[in-house]
Amino acid sequence: MTMQAEIEQRLRKAFSPEELEVVNESHRHAGHAGDDGSGESHFRVRIRAAELAAMGRVARHRAIHRALGDEVTARIHALALDAG
């Protein structure tokens, strides 16, 4: 399973979002710090879910990181979040 698919799967399971878009932006960071050459190091997530909408920005980010777990967050360099 790709990292993009794993991120999507974990977020769908945790939040049942009305909207979810996971974009692999690793190609935009090739050769930069954090690029491990895997092509799966930088991601952008747009998620809309009722559970997240009730939280403040920091709480939303923490909830998303918790849902992804250390297994995912330890393997990526950057995760840009647009959550609500």
Secondary structure as UniProt FT lines:
FT   HELIX           3..15
FT   STRAND          19..24
FT   HELIX           26..29
FT   TURN            30..31
FT   TURN            33..34
FT   STRAND          42..48
FT   HELIX           50..53
FT   HELIX           57..73
FT   TURN            74..75
FT   STRAND          78..83
//
